Amino acid sequence: MKLTIVGGGGFRVPLVYTALLGLRERLGIDEVVLHDVDRSRLDRIAPVLSGLAIEHEVKLPFRGTTDLVDAVQGADFVLCAIRVGQLEGRVVDESVPLGLGVLGQETTGPGGICFALRTIPVMMELAETMAEHAPDAWLVNFTNPAGMVTEAVQRVLGDRAIGICDSPAGLFRRVARALGRDHDELWFDYFGLNHLGWLHGVRDRDRELLPALLEADDKLGTFEEGRLFGGDWLRSLEMIPNEYLYYFYYAADTVNAIRQSPESRGAFLLKQQRAFYAEGEQPPGTALESWRGTRHDRERTYMAEARSAAGDACEHEIDVNGGYEGEAMAVLDAIANNTRAVLVLNTANRSALPFLDERAVVEVPCVVGRNGPVPVAIGEVAPHARALVETMKDVERTTIDAALSGSRQQAIRALALHPLVPSVNTAREIFEGYCERLPGLAEAFAQ
């Protein structure tokens, strides 16, 4: 099996490589190719991966390339995690709306739209390259905004493009621990879009468990979502939202918390990763130690602005069962070995959410085998959740159309229709601010 990682010089690639070390024989991997547009980033990550191989006493050869055709030619799976505009772009995504009193966050609100406007054209190039040089390959996409990006590339690759996110699975494991149950014994009813989903049921063989959990403040206090949203609001919803919905339910609180912070998360990561990538050539053991130290500081600040707004003094809990790399391995294993695993994925709706059309990409439980994911029917959902999903799906599709056409009108429309943007004039100001700070975006949307 040939496996390609696009964005192969990225900071989180060692997590994926570690997971591959454990599954190399089961998956039959004999070639790993790392692709990146920046050779220096590949050179910095390579000794980290070598250090991991030495530590695990496992050989899994890899090579790096800046040639996309070489990277994907004949691949069986392509994993993609790229950041168009790098972290400098993320700082702009976050800071421009924040300066106008609007939420600035990487994937939610105007920041997610601007990120998508830069990213979708590049992802379409990848999809077209795969269609020509690896037509039988599966694209497993972690590139954010994952739902929007996956829906865009499915125009080229169809159902062979799958989006993944570790937020739902992490929520399920935290809820299972709060219930004192084994995660694998339970069924989790979850629905929505990427970073916009709700857990509305948890079942074992005999009964529904979620209502009792929502009544138990002591148990809710043992995991992040319970502390973020609070028992009163969760009982009002009769569901547990994905952590990113904090930005919708508590938008003003989050804006205030970010404004009181010494720096945004994007600015923190930019400073941190600049230092890591600037360290230069190191032996494998030293490179691995440096990467691990940097990763710890990165993970503990995840969703820090939401926790600050909610008054949650706890650090982010690193998921020892694996984050998005664990979800990616589960997808690879399910397809390669036809395991029929149930995984929450971003894929075409079919009939999972009956109020959306069949090609709308949704984030729902899927049965996954050699033919890819088959979404599970969700049925009726809470009216307010349906309304928000429908609104955000329109925003996503308007953003995709804007990204592919270069239409300023469509880009501003997407911003103005977003629930977190208070007016059309504010949307125009945000877009102009982005264009002033990002010359490439201004050029792409010159008409």
C-alpha positions as CSV (number, residue, x, y, z in Angstrom):
1,M,0.0,0.0,0.0
2,K,1.2,3.5,-0.8
3,L,0.1,6.2,1.6
4,T,0.6,9.9,1.0
5,I,0.5,12.7,3.5
6,V,-0.1,16.0,1.9
7,G,1.0,18.7,4.3
8,G,3.8,16.3,5.3
9,G,5.9,18.9,7.0
10,G,3.1,19.9,9.3
11,F,3.5,19.9,13.1
12,R,1.0,17.1,13.7
13,V,2.4,14.7,11.2
14,P,4.4,12.8,13.9
15,L,1.1,11.9,15.5
16,V,-0.1,10.3,12.2
17,Y,3.3,8.6,11.8
18,T,3.1,7.1,15.3
19,A,-0.3,5.7,14.5
20,L,0.9,4.2,11.3
21,L,3.8,2.5,13.1
22,G,1.2,0.5,15.0
23,L,-0.9,-0.4,12.0
24,R,1.8,-0.9,9.3
25,E,1.4,-4.7,9.1
26,R,-2.4,-4.7,9.4
27,L,-2.7,-2.2,6.6
28,G,0.1,-3.6,4.6
29,I,1.9,-0.2,4.2
30,D,5.1,-0.4,2.2
31,E,5.5,3.2,1.1
32,V,4.9,6.5,3.0
33,V,5.4,9.7,1.0
34,L,5.3,13.1,2.7
35,H,4.4,16.1,0.5
36,D,4.9,19.7,1.4
37,V,5.4,22.9,-0.6
38,D,8.1,23.9,1.9
39,R,11.2,21.6,1.8
40,S,12.5,23.1,5.0
41,R,9.5,21.9,6.9
42,L,9.9,18.4,5.6
43,D,13.6,18.5,6.7
44,R,12.5,19.6,10.2
45,I,9.9,16.9,10.7
46,A,12.0,14.0,9.2
47,P,14.3,13.6,12.3
48,V,11.2,13.6,14.6
49,L,9.8,10.7,12.6
50,S,13.1,8.9,12.7
51,G,13.2,9.4,16.5
52,L,9.7,7.8,16.8
53,A,10.8,4.8,14.7
54,I,13.8,4.3,16.8
55,E,11.8,4.6,20.0
56,H,9.2,2.1,18.8
57,E,11.9,-0.2,17.4
58,V,9.9,-0.3,14.1
59,K,10.9,0.4,10.6
60,L,8.5,2.3,8.4
61,P,10.4,4.0,5.7
62,F,9.3,7.4,4.4
63,R,10.4,10.0,1.9
64,G,9.6,13.6,1.3
65,T,8.9,15.5,-1.9
66,T,7.6,18.8,-3.1
67,D,6.3,17.3,-6.3
68,L,2.6,16.7,-5.9
69,V,2.2,14.3,-8.9
70,D,5.1,12.2,-7.5
71,A,3.5,12.2,-4.1
72,V,0.0,11.0,-5.2
73,Q,0.9,8.8,-8.2
74,G,-0.6,5.4,-7.6
75,A,-1.5,6.1,-4.0
76,D,-4.1,4.0,-2.2
77,F,-4.8,6.6,0.4
78,V,-4.0,10.3,0.6
79,L,-4.2,12.0,4.0
80,C,-4.4,15.7,3.8
81,A,-3.8,18.4,6.5
82,I,-2.7,21.7,4.9
83,R,-2.8,25.3,6.1
84,V,-3.0,27.6,3.2
85,G,-1.5,30.9,4.4
86,Q,0.1,29.1,7.3
87,L,-0.3,30.4,10.8
88,E,0.2,34.0,9.6
89,G,-3.1,33.7,7.8
90,R,-4.8,32.3,10.9
91,V,-3.7,35.4,12.9
92,V,-5.4,37.5,10.2
93,D,-8.5,35.3,10.2
94,E,-8.9,35.8,13.9
95,S,-7.8,39.4,14.4
96,V,-9.8,41.2,11.6
97,P,-13.3,40.4,12.8
98,L,-12.3,40.7,16.5
99,G,-11.3,44.3,15.7
100,L,-15.0,44.9,14.8
101,G,-16.3,43.2,17.8
102,V,-17.1,39.9,16.0
103,L,-15.8,36.5,17.0
104,G,-12.4,35.7,15.6
105,Q,-11.8,31.9,15.5
106,E,-10.0,29.6,13.2
107,T,-13.0,27.6,11.8
108,T,-16.1,29.3,13.3
109,G,-17.5,32.6,12.1
110,P,-15.7,34.9,9.6
111,G,-12.3,33.3,10.3
112,G,-13.6,30.0,9.0
113,I,-15.0,31.6,5.9
114,C,-11.7,33.4,5.1
115,F,-9.7,30.2,5.7
116,A,-12.0,28.4,3.3
117,L,-11.7,31.0,0.6
118,R,-7.9,30.5,0.6
119,T,-8.0,26.8,1.0
120,I,-10.7,25.4,-1.3
121,P,-8.9,26.4,-4.6
122,V,-5.8,24.6,-3.5
123,M,-7.7,21.5,-2.4
124,M,-9.5,21.4,-5.7
125,E,-6.0,21.2,-7.4
126,L,-5.2,18.3,-5.2
127,A,-8.5,16.6,-6.0
128,E,-7.9,17.1,-9.7
129,T,-4.4,15.7,-9.4
130,M,-5.7,12.7,-7.6
131,A,-8.4,12.1,-10.2
132,E,-5.8,12.0,-12.9
133,H,-2.9,10.2,-11.2
134,A,-4.6,8.1,-8.4
135,P,-8.2,7.6,-9.5
136,D,-8.8,4.7,-7.1
137,A,-7.3,6.5,-4.1
138,W,-9.3,7.6,-1.0
139,L,-8.8,11.1,0.2
140,V,-9.0,11.3,4.0
141,N,-9.2,15.0,4.7
142,F,-8.3,16.8,8.0
143,T,-7.9,20.2,6.4
144,N,-10.1,22.8,7.9
145,P,-12.9,23.8,7.6
146,A,-13.3,20.1,7.1
147,G,-16.9,20.0,6.2
148,M,-16.7,22.8,3.6
149,V,-13.5,21.4,2.1
150,T,-14.9,17.9,1.9
151,E,-18.0,19.1,0.1
152,A,-16.0,21.1,-2.4
153,V,-13.6,18.3,-3.3
154,Q,-16.5,15.8,-3.6
155,R,-17.4,17.7,-6.8
156,V,-14.3,16.0,-8.3
157,L,-13.8,12.9,-6.2
158,G,-17.3,12.0,-5.2
159,D,-17.7,9.7,-2.2
160,R,-14.0,8.8,-2.3
161,A,-13.4,12.1,-0.3
162,I,-14.0,11.7,3.4
163,G,-13.7,14.4,6.0
164,I,-12.6,13.6,9.6
165,C,-12.7,15.4,12.9
166,D,-11.8,14.1,16.3
167,S,-14.2,16.3,18.3
168,P,-17.2,14.0,18.2
169,A,-15.2,10.9,19.2
170,G,-13.5,12.8,22.0
171,L,-16.9,13.9,23.3
172,F,-18.2,10.3,23.2
173,R,-15.2,9.1,25.2
174,R,-15.6,11.8,27.8
175,V,-19.3,11.1,28.2
176,A,-18.7,7.4,28.5
177,R,-16.2,8.1,31.4
178,A,-18.7,10.4,33.1
179,L,-21.2,7.6,32.9
180,G,-18.7,5.1,34.2
181,R,-19.1,3.0,31.1
182,D,-16.9,1.5,28.4
183,H,-17.2,3.7,25.3
184,D,-17.4,0.6,23.0
185,E,-20.5,-0.7,24.9
186,L,-22.6,2.4,23.9
187,W,-24.3,3.9,20.9
188,F,-24.0,7.6,20.4
189,D,-26.7,9.5,18.5
190,Y,-24.9,12.5,17.0
191,F,-25.8,14.8,14.1
192,G,-24.9,18.1,12.4
193,L,-22.1,19.6,10.4
194,N,-18.4,19.8,11.2
195,H,-17.9,21.8,14.4
196,L,-21.7,22.3,14.6
197,G,-23.1,19.1,16.0
198,W,-25.1,17.8,18.9
199,L,-25.1,14.5,20.9
200,H,-28.8,13.8,21.4
201,G,-28.7,10.3,22.7
202,V,-26.5,7.7,24.4
203,R,-27.8,4.1,24.6
204,D,-26.8,0.8,25.9
205,R,-28.6,-2.5,25.2
206,D,-31.4,-1.6,27.6
207,R,-32.1,2.1,27.9
208,E,-31.3,5.7,27.0
209,L,-28.6,7.1,29.3
210,L,-28.4,10.8,28.4
211,P,-31.3,12.2,30.4
212,A,-29.9,10.9,33.7
213,L,-26.5,12.3,32.9
214,L,-28.0,15.8,32.1
215,E,-29.6,15.8,35.6
216,A,-26.3,15.0,37.4
217,D,-24.3,18.2,37.8
218,D,-21.5,16.3,39.5
219,K,-21.0,14.1,36.5
220,L,-21.3,17.0,34.0
221,G,-18.6,18.7,35.9
222,T,-16.1,15.9,35.1
223,F,-15.7,16.7,31.4
224,E,-15.1,19.8,29.3
225,E,-18.5,20.2,27.5
226,G,-20.3,19.8,30.8
227,R,-18.3,22.6,32.4
228,L,-18.4,24.8,29.2
229,F,-22.1,24.9,28.7
230,G,-23.3,24.3,32.3
231,G,-26.0,21.9,33.5
232,D,-28.9,24.4,33.2
233,W,-28.3,25.1,29.5
234,L,-27.6,21.4,28.7
235,R,-30.9,20.5,30.3
236,S,-32.7,23.2,28.4
237,L,-31.3,21.8,25.1
238,E,-31.8,18.2,26.2
239,M,-28.5,17.5,24.3
240,I,-24.8,18.0,24.6
241,P,-23.4,20.3,21.9
242,N,-20.0,20.0,20.2
243,E,-17.6,22.2,22.0
244,Y,-17.4,24.6,19.0
245,L,-21.1,25.5,19.6
246,Y,-19.9,27.5,22.6
247,Y,-19.0,30.2,20.1
248,F,-22.6,30.4,19.0
249,Y,-24.4,30.1,22.3
250,Y,-21.9,32.4,24.2
251,A,-20.6,34.6,21.4
252,A,-20.4,37.9,23.2
253,D,-18.7,36.2,26.3
254,T,-16.1,34.6,24.0
255,V,-15.3,37.9,22.2
256,N,-14.8,39.6,25.6
257,A,-12.6,36.8,26.8
258,I,-10.4,36.9,23.7
259,R,-10.1,40.6,23.9
260,Q,-8.9,40.3,27.5
261,S,-6.3,37.7,26.5
262,P,-2.7,38.8,26.0
263,E,-2.7,37.1,22.5
264,S,-5.0,35.0,20.4
265,R,-4.4,31.3,20.0
266,G,-3.3,31.8,16.5
267,A,-0.6,34.3,17.6
268,F,0.5,32.0,20.3
269,L,0.9,29.0,17.9
270,L,2.7,31.2,15.3
271,K,5.3,32.2,17.9
272,Q,5.6,28.7,19.2
273,Q,6.0,27.0,15.9
274,R,8.3,29.5,14.4
275,A,10.7,28.7,17.3
276,F,10.3,25.0,16.7
277,Y,10.9,25.1,12.9
278,A,13.8,27.5,13.3
279,E,15.8,25.1,15.5
280,G,17.5,23.6,12.5
281,E,19.1,20.2,12.1
282,Q,19.0,18.0,15.2
283,P,19.6,14.3,15.8
284,P,16.4,12.2,16.0
285,G,16.2,12.0,19.8
286,T,16.7,15.7,20.3
287,A,14.2,16.6,17.6
288,L,11.6,14.3,19.1
289,E,12.1,15.8,22.6
290,S,11.7,19.3,21.2
291,W,8.6,18.4,19.3
292,R,7.0,16.8,22.3
293,G,7.6,19.8,24.5
294,T,6.1,22.1,21.9
295,R,3.1,19.8,21.5
296,H,2.3,19.9,25.2
297,D,2.1,23.7,25.2
298,R,0.0,23.6,22.0
299,E,-2.5,21.1,23.3
300,R,-3.1,22.7,26.7
301,T,-4.2,25.9,25.1
302,Y,-6.8,24.3,22.8
303,M,-10.2,26.0,23.2
304,A,-8.6,28.2,25.9
305,E,-10.8,31.2,25.0
306,A,-14.0,29.3,25.5
307,R,-12.8,27.9,28.8
308,S,-11.8,31.3,29.9
309,A,-15.2,32.7,29.0
310,A,-17.0,29.9,30.8
311,G,-14.8,30.3,33.9
312,D,-13.3,26.8,33.5
313,A,-9.8,26.8,35.0
314,C,-9.0,23.3,33.9
315,E,-6.5,22.7,31.1
316,H,-7.6,20.9,27.9
317,E,-7.5,17.2,28.4
318,I,-5.3,15.4,25.8
319,D,-7.1,12.4,24.5
320,V,-4.8,9.4,25.2
321,N,-6.8,7.3,22.7
322,G,-5.7,9.5,19.8
323,G,-7.0,12.6,18.3
324,Y,-7.6,13.1,14.6
325,E,-4.8,10.6,13.8
326,G,-6.7,7.9,15.6
327,E,-9.8,8.7,13.6
328,A,-7.8,8.6,10.4
329,M,-6.4,5.2,11.2
330,A,-9.9,3.9,12.0
331,V,-11.0,5.0,8.5
332,L,-8.1,3.4,6.8
333,D,-8.5,0.2,8.7
334,A,-12.3,0.1,8.0
335,I,-11.9,0.5,4.3
336,A,-8.8,-1.6,3.8
337,N,-10.1,-4.5,6.0
338,N,-13.8,-4.0,5.6
339,T,-14.4,-3.9,9.3
340,R,-17.8,-2.2,9.1
341,A,-16.8,0.1,11.9
342,V,-19.2,2.9,13.0
343,L,-17.4,6.2,12.8
344,V,-18.6,9.8,12.8
345,L,-17.4,11.3,9.5
346,N,-18.0,14.1,7.1
347,T,-19.6,12.6,4.0
348,A,-22.5,13.1,1.7
349,N,-25.8,13.1,3.5
350,R,-27.8,10.7,1.3
351,S,-30.8,10.5,3.6
352,A,-29.2,10.8,7.1
353,L,-30.7,14.3,7.8
354,P,-34.0,14.4,5.8
355,F,-34.2,18.2,5.7
356,L,-30.9,18.4,3.6
357,D,-30.3,17.2,0.1
358,E,-28.4,14.0,-0.6
359,R,-25.1,15.7,-1.6
360,A,-24.9,18.0,1.4
361,V,-21.8,17.0,3.5
362,V,-22.9,16.3,7.0
363,E,-21.1,14.9,10.2
364,V,-23.0,11.8,11.3
365,P,-22.3,8.2,12.4
366,C,-21.4,6.0,9.4
367,V,-20.9,2.3,8.8
368,V,-17.6,2.1,7.1
369,G,-16.3,-0.8,4.9
370,R,-14.5,-1.3,1.7
371,N,-17.0,0.8,-0.2
372,G,-16.5,3.7,2.1
373,P,-18.9,5.4,4.6
374,V,-22.6,4.8,4.6
375,P,-24.3,7.4,6.8
376,V,-26.8,6.3,9.4
377,A,-30.4,7.8,9.3
378,I,-30.8,10.3,12.0
379,G,-34.4,11.3,11.5
380,E,-36.1,14.3,13.1
381,V,-33.9,16.7,15.2
382,A,-34.6,19.6,17.5
383,P,-36.1,22.6,15.5
384,H,-33.5,25.1,16.7
385,A,-30.6,22.7,15.7
386,R,-32.3,22.1,12.3
387,A,-32.6,25.8,11.7
388,L,-28.9,26.4,12.5
389,V,-27.7,23.5,10.4
390,E,-29.8,24.8,7.4
391,T,-28.4,28.3,7.8
392,M,-24.8,27.2,8.1
393,K,-25.1,24.8,5.2
394,D,-26.2,27.8,3.0
395,V,-23.2,29.8,4.4
396,E,-20.9,26.8,3.5
397,R,-22.2,26.5,0.0
398,T,-22.1,30.2,-0.6
399,T,-18.5,30.2,0.6
400,I,-17.6,27.3,-1.7
401,D,-19.1,29.1,-4.7
402,A,-17.2,32.3,-3.8
403,A,-14.0,30.4,-3.5
404,L,-14.4,28.7,-6.9
405,S,-15.6,31.8,-8.7
406,G,-13.6,34.5,-7.1
407,S,-16.8,36.5,-6.6
408,R,-16.5,39.3,-4.0
409,Q,-20.3,39.5,-4.0
410,Q,-20.6,35.9,-3.0
411,A,-17.8,36.1,-0.4
412,I,-19.6,39.1,1.3
413,R,-22.9,37.3,1.1
414,A,-21.4,34.3,2.9
415,L,-20.1,36.6,5.7
416,A,-23.3,38.5,6.0
417,L,-25.5,35.4,6.2
418,H,-23.4,33.9,9.0
419,P,-25.3,34.1,12.3
420,L,-22.3,35.6,14.2
421,V,-21.9,38.6,11.8
422,P,-24.3,41.3,13.0
423,S,-24.8,43.3,9.7
424,V,-24.1,43.4,6.0
425,N,-22.0,46.5,6.5
426,T,-19.9,44.6,9.1
427,A,-19.5,41.8,6.6
428,R,-18.2,44.2,4.0
429,E,-15.8,45.7,6.5
430,I,-14.5,42.3,7.5
431,F,-13.9,41.2,3.9
432,E,-12.1,44.5,3.1
433,G,-10.0,44.0,6.2
434,Y,-9.0,40.5,5.0
435,C,-8.1,41.8,1.6
436,E,-6.0,44.6,3.0
437,R,-4.0,42.1,5.2
438,L,-3.9,39.2,2.7
439,P,-2.6,40.3,-0.8
440,G,-3.3,36.9,-2.2
441,L,-6.9,37.0,-1.2
442,A,-7.3,40.5,-2.7
443,E,-5.8,39.3,-6.0
444,A,-8.1,36.2,-6.1
445,F,-11.2,38.4,-5.5
446,A,-10.1,41.4,-7.6
447,Q,-13.4,41.4,-9.6
